[in-house]
Amino acid sequence: MLDIKIIRERPDFVRQNIKKRQHHEYLEYLDEMIKSDEKWRKLLSEVNVLRAERNKISLEIAKMKKEKKDASKLLREAEEIPERLKKIEEETKQLEEKNRLLLLKIPNIIHDKVPIGKDESENVEIRRGGREAKFNFQPKNHMELLQGLGLVDEERAAKVSGHGFFYLKKDLVLLDLAIQRFALEFLNKRGFIIIEPPFMIKRKPYEGVVDLTDFENVMYKIENEDLYLIATSEHAVGAMFMDEVMDKKDLPMKLGGISPCFRKEVGAHGKYTKGLFRMHQFNKIEQFVFCLPEQSEKMLEEIEKNAEELYQALGLHYRVLELCSGDLSILKNRSYDTEVWMADGKFREIGSATNCTDYQARRLNIKYKEGEGKPAAGFVHTLNNTALATSRTMLAILEQFQQKDGSVKIPKALVPYTGFDVLKKSDKK
């Protein structure tokens, strides 16, 4: 969330930032927040006045009793104050919660370098990498390849779990595990601490790391429990230090999260949803960084570079886009999307790198201090990046490395982890 001081002292700056995002519905939240905050501060002032009056009367009563004087009038006044105080304190508490929720809806300040645009159609391509795949035959999409190789069972998964789930089979399972191990070893060598987080977290930490609308659109709720299945390890890893003060000497802290991911939004309107591209359940290796404010811009470039080096090592053709203002979620200050080339000739997202500045840290109350015994000096900055999402990485390998006979070559970097160099049809059922 934003620092409330920015909203109080620079409301026009915050308003202009929202207009740059071109999502004007947030302006309503801002206007309501300003009015509600003014009301809360006025009530808080009234509470303080009443408390001071109560203390003053108590002293006067004590003095009059000591002097053997009649204090009945003051006693009646003193009896009225608690009821008035209780009523205002209850209203103040209600406003505090309302203001907290409103503050969670006001988006982060975007970086000056973010291109202004209305939606993803105005994202800006900044570079391409990897060799373009070329075929002397008509390439198939990954589902045609997987079904031809007998490596996936969509029909039976739909029978037992519903649409958007798959049984992965045989060597495809080993390829998935190989991608995970490859990415983890890469990050480990880059100084990342490998983390397997809980696969369920409570609502309070979840509110700290996501847009509130995600609870309806993305997350699976555990019935009758204050628990949600994680949509990515980013969320659980990001909440790991909630309500803590980190030591400056430990920053930047780089964490590599590994987990299955559970998401509701398979049938997103207007989005490519075929096969492994958009699933309810998949595996992902995530980069997450806690750092000092002055380190975050550099760290954004570092984690994006890490992701690109992974794609390069796999020999995948990709491009990198800078997200425009209208395509940034409310948490993001600046973000890159990396997209892979697919057999239909289009690029589609395989991962993203994001600087959230102190927006998540304020929600989670994660601060840093200059050293042992020192007070908190400010909020940390948080960044995240998809190292490799295995489903979309497998999809890219299938479509870019397919052969005329329907088999698929395995990138050389993965062969030490798979034990085979080609995906081909097996006689095993």
Secondary structure, 3 states (H helix, E strand, C coil): CCCHHHHHHCHHHHHHHHHHHCCCHHHHHHHHHHHHHHHHHHHHHHHHHHHHHHHHHHHHHHHHHHCCCCCHHHHHHHHHHHHHHHHHHHHHHHHHHHHHHHHHHCCCCCCCCCCCCCCHHHCEEEEEECCCCCCCCCCCCHHHHHHHHCCEEHHHHHHHCCCCCCEECCHHHHHHHHHHHHHHHHHHHCCCEEECCCCEECHHHHHHHCCCCHHHHCCCECCCCCCEECCCHHHHHHCCCCCCEEEHHHCCEEEEEEEEEECCCCCCCCCCCCHHHCCCEEEEEEEEEEECHHHHHHHHHHHHHHHHHHHHHCCCCEEEEECCHHHCCCCCCEEEEEEEECCCCCEEEEEEEEECCCHHHHHHCCEEECCCCCCEEEECEEEEEEEEEHHHHHHHHHHHCECCCCCEECCHHHHHHHCCCEECCCCCC
